């Protein structure tokens, strides 16, 4: 299955964050991504998005990278 533009964008952000060794959370229309290692702000943003996903019947554990 081909990635959507939103998924491709999130992967590019993930690669950039890895290059700079920075935690992040990103959400766009159609995809989100996160890598975190003890950043409270990133953790809070992802937890808030999980609540939004559940409210809109979206599986917060879905991994489109697999």
N, C-alpha and C positions, 0 to 999 in steps of 0.2 A: 504494500500500500504506500502510495506517495505521500509525502508530508505536505501539509497545507502551508501557505505563506506565513501564517501566524506561528506554526510550529517551527518552520525554518528560521524565522526571526528569533524565537526563543533559544534555539540551539546556537545561533550566532552570539547572542548575549551571554550564554553559558560559556562558550569558548573564550570570549573576551574576559569574563570574570575569572576564569581559570588562569588566564595569562597574567592577570593582575593579582591573583590570589585573594579575591574579594568575595564575601558572601553576598547573595542577592536574592530578591524575589521579583519576578516580573509577571504581569498579567496583561493580556491583550485580547482582542476579540477573537476567540477561538482557541486560545492556548495560554498556558502559564508554565513557569519553571522556577525552581528554587534550588539553591545550594547554600547551606548555612552551617556554620560551625561556631555557635555560641554568640551570635549577634542578636540581641534582644529585639531590635527594631525589625529585622527580617523575620524573626520568629513570630512576632505580633502580627505583622502584615499577612503572613501565610495563614495563621490561625483565623484571622478575620475573613480571609478569602474562603477557607474551608467552610465557615458558617454560611457564607453567601452561596457557595456551591450546594450545600445541603438544602438550603431554602429553595433552590431552583432545581432540585432533583438531579444534580450532577454528582457523579461519584468522585469524591475528593482523592481517592486512591488510584484513579485511573492514570496509567503511565503510557502516554502515546509514544515514548521513545523506544518501547520494546516492540 
